[in-house]
Each structure stands twice: as structure tokens, then as C-alpha cells.
Amino acid sequence: MLQRNTLIKEFANFSIFYFNIYMFIVFLKNFIMVKNIAILASGNGSNAENICNFFEKSSDINVVLIGTNNQNAFVINRAKKLKIPHFVFTKDMLNTFTDVQKILSENDVSFVILAGFLLKIPEKMVQMYLGKIINIHPALLPKFGGKGMYGKYVHKAVIESEEKESGITIHFVNNKYDAGEIIFQKKCSVEKKDCAKTLAEKVSALEMACYPKKIADIIKKTEKW
């Protein structure tokens, strides 16, 4: 009987020991797998706020930083409202990348999300975050992309070209404007009665509905979760 009790006790201790190890591994795995993202925006920041709200309760993707090249951008007000740290940088700071890289590294940023960001991403940054910088373009690339093709200018060009469709393109970023690998596209119709403003509203609705979800999908796929 004594030997049996001893075996039962040892088995119980053994089970508890390995259960604790298992729980530690689960905890460690979850901790390591949390991915920090930074959002870069140049203007109003509606997309940036939408992304932040989407990931607010996420256990594995965390918006830790919002950056802008425009000290008067409304996205700064949104960052303050959301209580997310923000930083402002110049075009030269981005191109040299030293200070910007330091800030991103200090915040353990794994992915950079562009949300209405108008500056070209420098080669140094592309290489550091290869396959981990994501942008959304308010048209169906490869049409209506490139330098100067943003906001109302894109929608005006689509209308003037008498296109039947427009939409959004989510793509990886390389060192050329709007030329990275296309990840996802979603279309909307362009009616004869549409103007740049009404088309912008249609495209914006697609951005709000699709961009955060696709960011999550891309991060999880890239990290092979």
C-alpha cells in the first residue's frame, strides 16, 4: 500500500511538473508571437484610426506607434485620442533612416503599415523590413499609380479616363512608387454620374472594410502562425 501511494504521489508530481512546463511554453509562445506594428500617415489619418481600432483588442498584433512627415497632420490628433505614441520626422530623416530606424527598433516594430503616407520609402528601410511594409492604393494597380497619384488626383484620373471600375490595391512596398507585389484587390463600379468625390467615398468604404483584415492575414501568413 505504501509503495502504491508513493507511486501515485510521484505520478502526481510528475504530471504537475510537466503541466507547468506546458503552460510556460504556451505563455512564452504567446508572448513571443505578439507582433508590433507602426503606422505611417501624412494627412487626415482615418485609415490609421480604423486600423488602430481593429487591433485594439487583438492579443497578437499591437499598434505601438504612429509616425508622420507632416507636423500639422490630423493623424497626430487621432494618435493622441487613441493614446498611441507618435513621432514626426522630415523627408531627410526618412531618407537617411538613422533616427527613424532607431525609433522603430526601440519600439520592437515588426511590420510597417502605410496609411495615406506620401513619401517614397528609402532602400535602407525596404531592405530592413523586406516583405513587411504594406501599403494601400486607392485604385486598381498597375493603372493610376506612381508619384503624384494619391487622394483626389487618383480618382480624378480614373473619372477622366472613363474607367468602368476602380477600387483598392493592397501591396508590399519596394523602392518604387506603387510597384511592389500586389497582395489583394477589391473593385467597385464607376458610374457615369460619379465624380472624384463620390468615387472617393466608394473607395474609402472598401479601404475601411478590407485593409485591417488583410493586414492581419498578411502578418499571420508571413509569420506562419
PASEMAR-414784 format. One record per residue (C-alpha): z, y, x; residue in three letters; residue number from 1. Coordinates in nm, 4 decimals. Layout:
residues N
[[Z; Y; X]; Ala; NUM],
...
***
This chain:
residues 225
[[0.0000; 0.0000; 0.0000]; Met; 1],
[[0.0896; 0.2351; 0.2846]; Leu; 2],
[[-0.2424; 0.1686; 0.4560]; Gln; 3],
[[-0.4279; 0.2316; 0.1309]; Arg; 4],
[[-0.2508; 0.5661; 0.0787]; Asn; 5],
[[-0.3277; 0.6612; 0.4363]; Thr; 6],
[[-0.6968; 0.5836; 0.3849]; Leu; 7],
[[-0.7031; 0.7839; 0.0620]; Ile; 8],
[[-0.5375; 1.0786; 0.2351]; Lys; 9],
[[-0.7773; 1.0623; 0.5295]; Glu; 10],
[[-1.0745; 1.0408; 0.2955]; Phe; 11],
[[-0.9472; 1.3430; 0.1009]; Ala; 12],
[[-0.9029; 1.5421; 0.4231]; Asn; 13],
[[-1.2484; 1.4334; 0.5364]; Phe; 14],
[[-1.4004; 1.5466; 0.2045]; Ser; 15],
[[-1.2231; 1.8820; 0.2133]; Ile; 16],
[[-1.3309; 1.9385; 0.5738]; Phe; 17],
[[-1.6983; 1.8770; 0.5034]; Tyr; 18],
[[-1.6861; 2.0699; 0.1774]; Phe; 19],
[[-1.5546; 2.3711; 0.3696]; Asn; 20],
[[-1.8339; 2.3330; 0.6239]; Ile; 21],
[[-2.0889; 2.3159; 0.3419]; Tyr; 22],
[[-1.9528; 2.6306; 0.1774]; Met; 23],
[[-1.9546; 2.8104; 0.5109]; Phe; 24],
[[-2.3190; 2.7148; 0.5661]; Ile; 25],
[[-2.4088; 2.8376; 0.2168]; Val; 26],
[[-2.2271; 3.1653; 0.2800]; Phe; 27],
[[-2.3865; 3.2096; 0.6215]; Leu; 28],
[[-2.7320; 3.1282; 0.4862]; Lys; 29],
[[-2.6996; 3.3809; 0.2069]; Asn; 30],
[[-2.5670; 3.6423; 0.4466]; Phe; 31],
[[-2.8460; 3.5930; 0.6978]; Ile; 32],
[[-3.1164; 3.5850; 0.4327]; Met; 33],
[[-3.0386; 3.9307; 0.2927]; Val; 34],
[[-3.3379; 4.1474; 0.3798]; Lys; 35],
[[-3.3046; 4.5224; 0.4194]; Asn; 36],
[[-3.5969; 4.7401; 0.3226]; Ile; 37],
[[-3.6757; 5.1050; 0.3881]; Ala; 38],
[[-3.8968; 5.3114; 0.1584]; Ile; 39],
[[-4.1179; 5.5913; 0.2896]; Leu; 40],
[[-4.2425; 5.8562; 0.0473]; Ala; 41],
[[-4.3942; 6.2025; 0.0775]; Ser; 42],
[[-4.3553; 6.3516; -0.2685]; Gly; 43],
[[-4.2020; 6.3011; -0.6098]; Asn; 44],
[[-4.0607; 5.9563; -0.5421]; Gly; 45],
[[-4.0972; 5.7990; -0.8858]; Ser; 46],
[[-4.2210; 5.4747; -0.7320]; Asn; 47],
[[-3.9393; 5.4831; -0.4785]; Ala; 48],
[[-3.6765; 5.5205; -0.7504]; Glu; 49],
[[-3.8364; 5.2427; -0.9544]; Asn; 50],
[[-3.8191; 5.0090; -0.6544]; Ile; 51],
[[-3.4558; 5.1005; -0.5878]; Cys; 52],
[[-3.3589; 5.0357; -0.9493]; Asn; 53],
[[-3.5400; 4.6997; -0.9442]; Phe; 54],
[[-3.3452; 4.5782; -0.6401]; Phe; 55],
[[-3.0135; 4.7389; -0.7337]; Glu; 56],
[[-2.8559; 4.4094; -0.8391]; Lys; 57],
[[-3.0526; 4.1833; -0.6056]; Ser; 58],
[[-2.8437; 3.9513; -0.3895]; Ser; 59],
[[-3.1079; 3.9026; -0.1221]; Asp; 60],
[[-3.3140; 4.2245; -0.0974]; Ile; 61],
[[-3.1430; 4.5550; -0.0332]; Asn; 62],
[[-3.2884; 4.9081; -0.0174]; Val; 63],
[[-3.0889; 5.0656; 0.2662]; Val; 64],
[[-3.2915; 5.3746; 0.3498]; Leu; 65],
[[-3.5414; 5.6266; 0.2141]; Ile; 66],
[[-3.7481; 5.8283; 0.4594]; Gly; 67],
[[-3.9822; 6.1221; 0.4077]; Thr; 68],
[[-4.2006; 6.3509; 0.6164]; Asn; 69],
[[-4.1529; 6.6340; 0.3657]; Asn; 70],
[[-3.8201; 6.8164; 0.3722]; Gln; 71],
[[-3.8933; 6.9587; 0.0249]; Asn; 72],
[[-3.9953; 6.6295; -0.1350]; Ala; 73],
[[-3.8259; 6.5485; -0.4645]; Phe; 74],
[[-3.7702; 6.1941; -0.3391]; Val; 75],
[[-3.4726; 6.3382; -0.1462]; Ile; 76],
[[-3.3075; 6.4337; -0.4764]; Asn; 77],
[[-3.3689; 6.0829; -0.6040]; Arg; 78],
[[-3.2161; 5.9308; -0.2914]; Ala; 79],
[[-2.9042; 6.1455; -0.3346]; Lys; 80],
[[-2.8782; 6.0481; -0.7013]; Lys; 81],
[[-2.9103; 5.6814; -0.6123]; Leu; 82],
[[-2.6632; 5.7239; -0.3236]; Lys; 83],
[[-2.9082; 5.5740; -0.0768]; Ile; 84],
[[-2.9128; 5.7228; 0.2750]; Pro; 85],
[[-3.2227; 5.9270; 0.3530]; His; 86],
[[-3.3789; 6.0856; 0.6585]; Phe; 87],
[[-3.6517; 6.3410; 0.7211]; Val; 88],
[[-3.8964; 6.3190; 1.0091]; Phe; 89],
[[-4.2033; 6.5051; 1.1300]; Thr; 90],
[[-4.5520; 6.3704; 1.1884]; Lys; 91],
[[-4.4918; 6.3875; 1.5643]; Asp; 92],
[[-4.1670; 6.1937; 1.5271]; Met; 93],
[[-4.3505; 5.9231; 1.3367]; Leu; 94],
[[-4.6340; 5.9032; 1.5887]; Asn; 95],
[[-4.4079; 5.8793; 1.8932]; Thr; 96],
[[-4.1949; 5.6426; 1.6815]; Phe; 97],
[[-3.8924; 5.6517; 1.9155]; Thr; 98],
[[-3.6479; 5.8250; 1.6795]; Asp; 99],
[[-3.7854; 5.6622; 1.3658]; Val; 100],
[[-3.7675; 5.3191; 1.5279]; Gln; 101],
[[-3.4052; 5.3828; 1.6238]; Lys; 102],
[[-3.3119; 5.4718; 1.2659]; Ile; 103],
[[-3.4891; 5.1674; 1.1234]; Leu; 104],
[[-3.3282; 4.9385; 1.3809]; Ser; 105],
[[-2.9795; 5.0831; 1.3254]; Glu; 106],
[[-3.0183; 5.0001; 0.9550]; Asn; 107],
[[-3.1477; 4.6495; 1.0300]; Asp; 108],
[[-3.4679; 4.7139; 0.8350]; Val; 109],
[[-3.6876; 4.4059; 0.7959]; Ser; 110],
[[-3.9620; 4.5476; 0.5720]; Phe; 111],
[[-4.1049; 4.8965; 0.5237]; Val; 112],
[[-4.2398; 4.9901; 0.1815]; Ile; 113],
[[-4.4762; 5.2842; 0.1379]; Leu; 114],
[[-4.4500; 5.4580; -0.1983]; Ala; 115],
[[-4.6721; 5.7631; -0.2071]; Gly; 116],
[[-4.6492; 5.8087; 0.1690]; Phe; 117],
[[-4.9387; 6.0174; 0.3006]; Leu; 118],
[[-4.9214; 5.9862; 0.6790]; Leu; 119],
[[-5.1033; 5.7245; 0.8791]; Lys; 120],
[[-4.8738; 5.4590; 1.0230]; Ile; 121],
[[-4.8916; 5.4560; 1.4049]; Pro; 122],
[[-4.9953; 5.1492; 1.6012]; Glu; 123],
[[-4.6460; 5.1081; 1.7532]; Lys; 124],
[[-4.4913; 5.0790; 1.4091]; Met; 125],
[[-4.7631; 4.8448; 1.2810]; Val; 126],
[[-4.7002; 4.6119; 1.5743]; Gln; 127],
[[-4.3219; 4.6205; 1.5349]; Met; 128],
[[-4.3466; 4.5403; 1.1614]; Tyr; 129],
[[-4.6639; 4.3354; 1.1679]; Leu; 130],
[[-4.7225; 4.1921; 0.8211]; Gly; 131],
[[-4.4076; 4.3655; 0.6978]; Lys; 132],
[[-4.5336; 4.7096; 0.5962]; Ile; 133],
[[-4.6554; 4.7160; 0.2365]; Ile; 134],
[[-4.8443; 4.9916; 0.0569]; Asn; 135],
[[-4.9749; 5.0521; -0.2940]; Ile; 136],
[[-5.3007; 5.2401; -0.3525]; His; 137],
[[-5.3899; 5.3919; -0.6925]; Pro; 138],
[[-5.7401; 5.2447; -0.7076]; Ala; 139],
[[-5.9246; 4.9192; -0.6532]; Leu; 140],
[[-5.9858; 4.8999; -0.2802]; Leu; 141],
[[-6.2096; 4.8961; -0.0863]; Pro; 142],
[[-6.3515; 5.1689; -0.3103]; Lys; 143],
[[-6.1849; 5.5096; -0.3133]; Phe; 144],
[[-5.9698; 5.4516; -0.0074]; Gly; 145],
[[-5.9286; 5.6315; 0.3220]; Gly; 146],
[[-5.7988; 5.9670; 0.4379]; Lys; 147],
[[-5.7610; 6.2208; 0.1581]; Gly; 148],
[[-5.7817; 5.9572; -0.1137]; Met; 149],
[[-5.4425; 5.9930; -0.2809]; Tyr; 150],
[[-5.2989; 6.1092; -0.6116]; Gly; 151],
[[-5.5276; 6.3130; -0.8335]; Lys; 152],
[[-5.8076; 6.3046; -0.5765]; Tyr; 153],
[[-5.8464; 5.9294; -0.6204]; Val; 154],
[[-5.8532; 5.9476; -0.9985]; His; 155],
[[-6.0954; 6.2399; -0.9948]; Lys; 156],
[[-6.3300; 6.0447; -0.7655]; Ala; 157],
[[-6.3136; 5.7407; -0.9954]; Val; 158],
[[-6.3969; 5.9513; -1.3015]; Ile; 159],
[[-6.6821; 6.1333; -1.1279]; Glu; 160],
[[-6.8298; 5.8017; -1.0131]; Ser; 161],
[[-6.8323; 5.6810; -1.3748]; Glu; 162],
[[-6.6451; 5.3644; -1.2917]; Glu; 163],
[[-6.5642; 5.1299; -1.5780]; Lys; 164],
[[-6.2426; 5.0062; -1.4173]; Glu; 165],
[[-5.9683; 5.1320; -1.1920]; Ser; 166],
[[-5.6211; 5.0019; -1.1146]; Gly; 167],
[[-5.3858; 4.9368; -0.8263]; Ile; 168],
[[-5.4142; 4.7603; -0.4935]; Thr; 169],
[[-5.1106; 4.6318; -0.3049]; Ile; 170],
[[-5.1903; 4.5610; 0.0582]; His; 171],
[[-5.0457; 4.5147; 0.4041]; Phe; 172],
[[-5.0732; 4.8147; 0.6334]; Val; 173],
[[-5.2677; 4.8243; 0.9576]; Asn; 174],
[[-5.3621; 5.1209; 1.1767]; Asn; 175],
[[-5.6425; 5.2355; 0.9447]; Lys; 176],
[[-5.6058; 5.4117; 0.6092]; Tyr; 177],
[[-5.6083; 5.1638; 0.3197]; Asp; 178],
[[-5.7778; 4.8940; 0.5283]; Ala; 179],
[[-5.5068; 4.6283; 0.5513]; Gly; 180],
[[-5.5261; 4.2845; 0.3938]; Glu; 181],
[[-5.5274; 4.3015; 0.0137]; Ile; 182],
[[-5.2386; 4.1143; -0.1462]; Ile; 183],
[[-5.2740; 4.1931; -0.5163]; Phe; 184],
[[-5.4856; 4.3965; -0.7562]; Gln; 185],
[[-5.4405; 4.4839; -1.1207]; Lys; 186],
[[-5.7101; 4.6518; -1.3287]; Lys; 187],
[[-5.7185; 4.8991; -1.6134]; Cys; 188],
[[-6.0178; 5.0247; -1.8074]; Ser; 189],
[[-6.1655; 5.3695; -1.7590]; Val; 190],
[[-6.2694; 5.5111; -2.0958]; Glu; 191],
[[-6.5283; 5.7848; -2.1470]; Lys; 192],
[[-6.2540; 6.0070; -2.2859]; Lys; 193],
[[-6.0367; 5.9637; -1.9740]; Asp; 194],
[[-5.9754; 6.2448; -1.7307]; Cys; 195],
[[-5.7955; 6.2325; -1.3969]; Ala; 196],
[[-5.4621; 6.2936; -1.5721]; Lys; 197],
[[-5.4931; 6.0178; -1.8333]; Thr; 198],
[[-5.6239; 5.7734; -1.5742]; Leu; 199],
[[-5.3291; 5.8599; -1.3506]; Ala; 200],
[[-5.0944; 5.7690; -1.6363]; Glu; 201],
[[-5.2591; 5.4277; -1.6787]; Lys; 202],
[[-5.2431; 5.3567; -1.3059]; Val; 203],
[[-4.8833; 5.4767; -1.2824]; Ser; 204],
[[-4.7831; 5.2322; -1.5574]; Ala; 205],
[[-4.9344; 4.9480; -1.3533]; Leu; 206],
[[-4.7518; 5.0640; -1.0417]; Glu; 207],
[[-4.4171; 5.0689; -1.2175]; Met; 208],
[[-4.4692; 4.7270; -1.3717]; Ala; 209],
[[-4.6138; 4.5450; -1.0715]; Cys; 210],
[[-4.5065; 4.6957; -0.7397]; Tyr; 211],
[[-4.1372; 4.5957; -0.7226]; Pro; 212],
[[-4.2087; 4.2400; -0.8391]; Lys; 213],
[[-4.4852; 4.1967; -0.5825]; Lys; 214],
[[-4.2635; 4.3363; -0.3067]; Ile; 215],
[[-4.0050; 4.0705; -0.3896]; Ala; 216],
[[-4.2713; 3.7982; -0.3964]; Asp; 217],
[[-4.4165; 3.9072; -0.0627]; Ile; 218],
[[-4.0787; 3.9246; 0.1122]; Ile; 219],
[[-3.9723; 3.5824; -0.0133]; Lys; 220],
[[-4.3059; 3.4281; 0.0759]; Lys; 221],
[[-4.3105; 3.5882; 0.4206]; Thr; 222],
[[-3.9580; 3.4718; 0.4958]; Glu; 223],
[[-4.0306; 3.1266; 0.3442]; Lys; 224],
[[-3.7232; 3.1332; 0.1213]; Trp; 225],
***
